[in-house]
């Protein structure tokens, strides 16, 4: 059994609100459906990112300084004095 929807007040930038209302009218969908789909997609993307981080947790890390040294050593960057 589906749980009842929860109500919340969300304040949109006026231009975003106008765009949502237009999209709602053109797609015959409610603003709530459009926003729920957008939130669902953002959360799914977060889940994908977390899974990717988990997959790469055993990879070696490199400091920013070491990265710059490596780029310099391989001729990718050069140091010029001002």
N, C-alpha and C positions, 0 to 999 in steps of 0.2 A: 504494500500500500504506500502510495506516495505521501510524503509529508507535506503539510500545507505550506504555501509560500510565506516567507517572512517579509515584512515591510520595513523599508529603511528610507531615510531622506538623503538624497545625494544632490549636491550642488554642482552644476555643470557650468563651464564657461558658456556665455550666451551663444557664441558661434557653434560650439559643440552641440548645445541643446537644439539649436535650429537644424543642424545637420542630422541629428538623431530623429527629430520629428519628421523631416523630409524623407529620410530613409525608411522610417516606419510607414509613412503613407505610401511610398512607392513600392514597398515590399509586402504590404498587407500583414505586417508583423507589429507587435507592440514594442514600445521602447524598452520595456522590461525584458522581453525576449532577446532583443538585440544586445542589451547590456549584459544579460546573463551569458550569452554566447561569447561575448568579448572577454568576460571574466574567466569563463571556462577555458578559453584558448590561452589566456595569459597564465593560468594555473598549470595547464598541461605543459606549456613551454618551460615553466619553472621546474616541473617534475623532470622533464627531459634534461635540463641543465644540471640538476642535482644528480641524476643518473650518470651523466657524462663526467661530472666531478668524481663520483664514486669509482667509475671505471679507470680514471687516471690517477687515483690516489697513490699508487705505488711508483709512479713515474718520478724520476729525479727532478729536483727543482734547481733553478739557477737564479742567483741574485741579479738585480738590475745592473750592478757594477760588473759582474762576471759576463753578462750579456753584452755590455758595451765593449769590454775587453775582447771578447770573442769576435764581435763585428769588426773592431779595429784590426785584430790579428789577421782576419780574412779579407782585409781591404774594402770592406763594405762601407766604412765611415773613415773620415780623416779628421784630424784635429788641426784647427787653424787658430792661431793666436790673434787676438784683436789688437 
